[in-house]
């Protein structure tokens, strides 16, 4: 199958230690190389892929360098694999395609069983683009930044090793909103509204909305409810009591001390997600969440 691709250097990232992924990478990378497209593989998985016949024809790059050198990155695995590469390439506005080889898979819409055919169509322009907003998080202690991170899904505050509830105060654009005693708080993007936020009772937000949602985790007071706020504002969480930790997309974290401040803003760049031309968001929700089918 010969194509005229609009992308000339494509990176491929896989979920490590997943059975049968090497065969899929070999087929996909082989197809790309046959069409004159440069291919880069994640150097962290080179031991799993080094036996492939096409391995010597590919470059090896770490995830961050893929953002600088590639004009498209294909993630093969589950949503977690895509989240990890999204944070690395976000500063460079490199678009992403997610090939599904995980569990639930809200972000990865290309089925692995038909990956080569569907990716081929997308490389020739048969796709839709979704701009997904991201969080930029800064942790401050004694007025100094001790941690800086990005997140596509959420920043989640959880009680630490003591198992006790934590207490914190929430401000939006410097205005005091509430004080809360709970197991934690999730600040999620629309992308993250179908992840941890949904499990904690938060609302589902359409992916292209410009908003954040704040979802309490097992609050002591039943009056605490999820709220949605514009993504133009600045959210600040001040830890006032307890042992706590803040997670970024559930993959990296920072331990917090009393009176640490966590500042959350919309990141300057959005993530460009390329979806198959026939992709429909609500059809995905119906399928993934097992909603009832249309009767008429």
C-alpha positions in Angstrom: 0.0 0.0 0.0 1.6 3.3 -1.1 0.5 6.6 0.3 1.5 10.2 0.1 1.9 11.1 3.8 1.7 14.7 5.1 4.0 13.5 8.0 7.6 12.7 7.3 9.1 11.7 10.6 7.0 9.7 13.0 7.8 8.5 16.5 6.3 5.2 17.9 5.9 4.7 21.7 4.7 1.5 23.2 3.5 0.3 26.6 6.5 -1.7 27.9 6.3 -5.4 28.5 3.0 -5.9 26.7 2.7 -9.2 24.8 2.5 -9.1 21.0 3.2 -5.4 20.7 6.5 -6.0 19.0 4.8 -7.6 16.0 2.4 -4.7 15.7 5.3 -2.2 15.8 7.1 -4.2 13.2 4.1 -4.2 10.8 3.4 -0.5 11.4 7.0 0.7 11.2 7.7 -1.5 8.2 4.7 0.1 6.4 6.0 3.6 7.2 9.5 2.9 6.1 8.3 1.4 2.8 6.6 4.8 2.2 9.8 6.8 2.8 8.8 8.0 6.2 11.5 8.3 8.9 10.6 6.2 12.0 11.9 6.8 15.6 11.3 4.3 18.4 11.4 5.0 22.1 14.9 4.1 23.3 13.4 2.9 26.6 11.9 -0.1 24.8 14.8 -1.0 22.5 15.5 -4.3 24.3 11.9 -5.4 23.5 12.1 -4.3 19.8 15.7 -5.0 18.9 14.9 -8.4 17.3 12.6 -6.8 14.7 13.8 -6.9 11.1 13.2 -3.1 10.7 15.0 -2.2 13.9 18.3 -1.1 12.3 16.4 1.2 9.9 14.8 3.2 12.8 16.2 5.9 15.0 16.2 5.6 18.8 15.0 8.7 20.7 13.8 9.4 24.3 10.3 10.7 24.6 11.3 14.3 25.0 13.5 14.3 21.9 10.6 12.9 19.9 8.8 16.2 20.6 11.7 18.1 19.0 12.4 15.9 16.1 9.1 14.2 15.0 6.1 15.7 13.4 3.8 13.0 14.6 3.9 10.5 17.5 1.9 7.2 17.5 1.2 5.8 21.0 0.5 2.0 21.1 -1.0 0.8 24.4 -3.6 2.2 26.8 -4.5 5.7 27.9 -1.6 5.7 30.4 0.9 5.3 27.6 -0.6 8.2 25.7 -0.7 10.3 28.8 3.0 9.8 29.4 4.1 10.8 25.9 1.6 13.7 25.8 3.3 15.5 28.7 6.7 15.1 27.0 5.7 16.4 23.5 3.2 19.1 24.7 5.8 21.9 24.6 6.4 21.2 20.9 2.7 20.9 19.7 3.4 17.5 18.1 0.1 15.7 17.2 -0.7 12.3 18.7 -2.5 9.2 17.4 -3.5 6.6 20.0 -3.6 2.9 19.0 -5.6 0.9 21.5 -4.0 -2.0 23.2 -5.1 -1.5 26.8 -8.2 -1.8 28.9 -10.8 1.0 28.8 -9.2 3.3 26.3 -11.0 6.7 26.1 -8.0 8.4 24.4 -6.8 5.6 22.1 -9.3 5.3 19.3 -7.5 3.3 16.6 -8.0 -0.5 17.1 -4.7 -2.5 17.1 -6.4 -5.1 14.9 -6.7 -2.6 12.0 -3.9 -0.2 13.0 -1.9 -0.2 9.7 -5.0 0.4 7.5 -6.4 3.2 9.7 -3.1 4.9 10.3 -2.5 4.9 6.6 -5.8 6.7 6.0 -5.0 9.2 8.7 -1.6 10.0 7.3 -3.3 11.1 4.1 -5.5 13.6 5.9 -8.5 11.4 6.8 -8.8 12.4 10.4 -10.4 14.9 12.8 -8.4 17.1 15.2 -9.3 17.6 18.9 -7.4 20.2 20.9 -7.2 19.0 24.5 -6.3 21.5 27.2 -3.6 20.6 29.7 -2.8 21.6 33.3 0.4 23.3 34.4 1.1 22.7 38.0 3.5 24.5 40.3 4.2 23.4 43.9 5.5 26.2 46.2 7.0 25.9 49.6 8.1 29.0 51.6 7.5 31.0 48.4 9.9 28.9 46.3 8.9 26.5 43.5 9.9 22.9 44.5 8.0 21.1 41.7 6.7 21.9 38.2 4.6 19.5 36.1 2.2 19.1 33.3 -0.9 16.9 33.2 -3.4 16.0 30.5 -5.9 14.3 32.8 -5.7 15.7 36.3 -3.8 16.8 39.4 -5.1 14.7 42.3 -4.5 15.5 46.0 -4.6 12.4 48.2 -4.0 11.8 51.9 -0.6 10.4 52.6 0.8 7.5 54.5 -0.9 8.2 57.8 -4.4 7.4 56.4 -6.0 10.5 58.0 -8.1 13.0 56.2 -6.4 16.1 55.0 -7.6 19.8 55.2 -7.0 22.4 52.6 -8.3 25.7 51.3 -9.2 26.4 47.7 -8.8 29.7 45.9 -9.8 30.7 42.4 -8.1 33.8 41.0 -7.0 34.7 44.6 -10.6 34.6 45.8 -11.3 32.1 48.7 -13.8 29.4 47.6 -14.0 26.9 50.4 -12.1 25.0 53.1 -12.5 21.2 52.9 -11.7 18.2 55.0 -11.6 15.1 52.9 -9.5 12.2 51.5 -8.5 14.6 48.7 -9.4 16.7 45.7 -9.2 16.1 41.9 -8.6 19.0 39.6 -9.4 17.6 36.1 -9.4 18.7 32.5 -12.3 17.7 30.2 -10.1 14.8 29.1 -9.6 13.7 32.7 -13.3 14.0 33.4 -13.7 10.4 32.3 -10.9 9.1 34.5 -10.4 9.4 38.3 -12.8 12.3 38.4 -15.6 10.2 37.0 -14.9 7.5 39.5 -15.2 10.1 42.3 -18.6 11.3 41.2 -17.6 14.2 38.9 -19.4 15.2 35.7 -18.3 14.2 32.2 -17.2 17.2 30.2 -16.9 17.3 26.4 -13.2 17.1 25.5 -13.2 20.5 23.7 -14.7 22.5 26.6 -12.4 25.2 28.0 -13.1 24.3 31.7 -11.7 22.5 34.7 -13.7 20.5 37.2 -12.9 20.3 41.0 -14.1 17.0 42.5 -13.8 16.2 46.2 -12.7 12.7 47.3 -14.9 11.4 50.1 -15.5 14.8 51.8 -16.4 14.9 55.5 -19.3 17.3 54.7 -22.0 16.2 52.4 -22.4 19.8 51.3 -19.1 19.6 49.3 -20.0 19.0 45.6 -18.0 19.0 42.3 -17.8 22.4 40.6 -16.7 23.5 37.1 -14.7 26.6 36.4 -13.4 28.4 33.4 -9.9 27.4 32.3 -8.8 31.0 32.2 -8.6 31.2 36.0 -5.9 30.2 38.4 -6.7 27.5 41.0 -4.7 27.5 44.2 -4.8 24.7 46.9 -3.3 25.4 50.3 -2.6 22.4 52.5 -3.5 23.4 56.1 -3.4 20.0 57.9 -2.4 16.5 57.3 0.0 14.4 55.3 -0.6 14.7 51.6 0.7 14.0 48.1 -0.3 15.5 44.7 -0.3 13.2 41.7 0.1 14.3 38.0 -1.9 12.1 35.7 -1.5 9.4 38.4 2.0 8.7 37.1 4.3 11.2 38.9 3.9 12.9 42.2 5.1 15.4 44.8 4.9 15.0 48.6 3.3 18.0 50.3 4.0 19.6 53.7 1.8 21.8 55.8 1.2 25.3 54.1 2.5 24.1 50.7 0.7 25.8 47.9 -0.2 24.1 44.6 -0.9 26.5 41.8 -2.8 25.1 38.7 -3.3 26.9 35.4 -4.1 26.0 31.8 -0.9 25.2 30.0 0.0 27.5 27.1 -0.2 24.6 24.6 -3.0 22.2 24.0 -2.5 18.6 22.9 -3.5 17.9 19.3 -5.2 14.5 19.2 -5.8 13.1 15.7 -8.8 10.8 15.6 -10.1 8.6 12.8 -12.5 10.4 10.4 -15.5 8.4 11.7 -14.8 9.1 15.3 -17.8 10.2 17.4 -17.3 11.2 21.0 -20.7 10.2 22.4 -20.6 6.9 20.5 -17.3 6.3 22.4 -19.0 7.1 25.7 -21.9 4.7 24.9 -19.5 1.9 24.1 -17.0 2.4 26.9 -19.6 3.1 29.6 -22.2 0.6 28.4 -25.0 3.1 28.0 -28.2 2.0 26.4 -28.5 1.9 22.7 -30.7 4.1 20.5 -34.2 2.7 19.9 -35.3 4.8 16.9 
